[in-house]
Amino acid sequence: MFRSLCLSLTSLSLLVPSNSLRAEDWRYTLRAGAASVPRYSGSDERTVAPLLGAKVVSPYGVFLDTEKGLGWAFDEDDFGLSVYIGASDVRKDRKTGFKGSDELNGMGSIKSRPAIGLDGTYHMGPIILGASLEHALEKDDDDHDTGSAYSRLKLSISAPLYEGEYGSLVGSLNSQFGDSNYMRTWYGVSNAQASRSQFRAYDTHGGMVSRGADLTWSLPIDERWSFTTVLAVQYLASEAADSPIVERRLQGSVAGQVVYAF
């Protein structure tokens, strides 16, 4: 959830490629803030973590983003698309800094591995339809329970709710789906994991992970500075919610960032 919230704070920045390379076509963004999030998806423990990030976009749509990775994006009329390669999310089986929880002791840590992403948006007047697909590659040096390749799909619909002297407010509804490997990695408990942890064994199947809603408020300060805050909730679907590691089905997060763009 922490990574999803960070990504919802970052726009797709889908740019039209330019035929000439000019200094003013390069765009840079710096972000700093904090987020209050669950320690893992399904946890009733919370942590307050710093949010620090940067993004560079070239005139040809190539970008480097600390949240997504290295990619390419474009906008054509009402349709936008971006592809990128970055790093998948992690989950620690011990409380380590802002990550993980001692409740997961014995489950094994889910380590980061290369991930390929594809984001698309389609504008229907003020309504924006979005789809985000992420495929995390298999981690060869890990076991079947925590290192398998998996895929996750997020579908969303967004619309502006307010725009005026106090900035803009955008509301969004979303649904997330995962294949069988995704569900097993993040919510399953194998016999081996059950023998090492406090949880009973739990087998999972691919399907809906959660349904959720976001409220994003953006307040411009001047031409370069702005403040953005996001309130996000996710309600885990039954396949995930029935997992013995899930302590709370309704997950809430809030984050705020100061953004400097030049």
Buried (B, 14 or more C-beta within 10 A) or exposed (E): BBBBBBBBBBEBBBBEBEEEEEEEBEBEBBBBBBBBBBBBBBBEBEBEBEBEBBBEBBBBBBBBBBBBBEBBBBBEEEEBBBBBEBBBBBBBBBBEEBBBBEBBBBBBBBBBBBBBBBBBBBBEEEEBBBBBBBBBBEBEEBEEBBBBBBBBBBBBBBEEEEEEEEBBBBBBEBBBBBBBBBBBBBBBBBEBBBEEBEBEEBEBEBBBBBBBBBBBBBBEEEEEEBBBBBBBBBBBBEBBBEBBBBBBBEBBBBBBBBBBBE
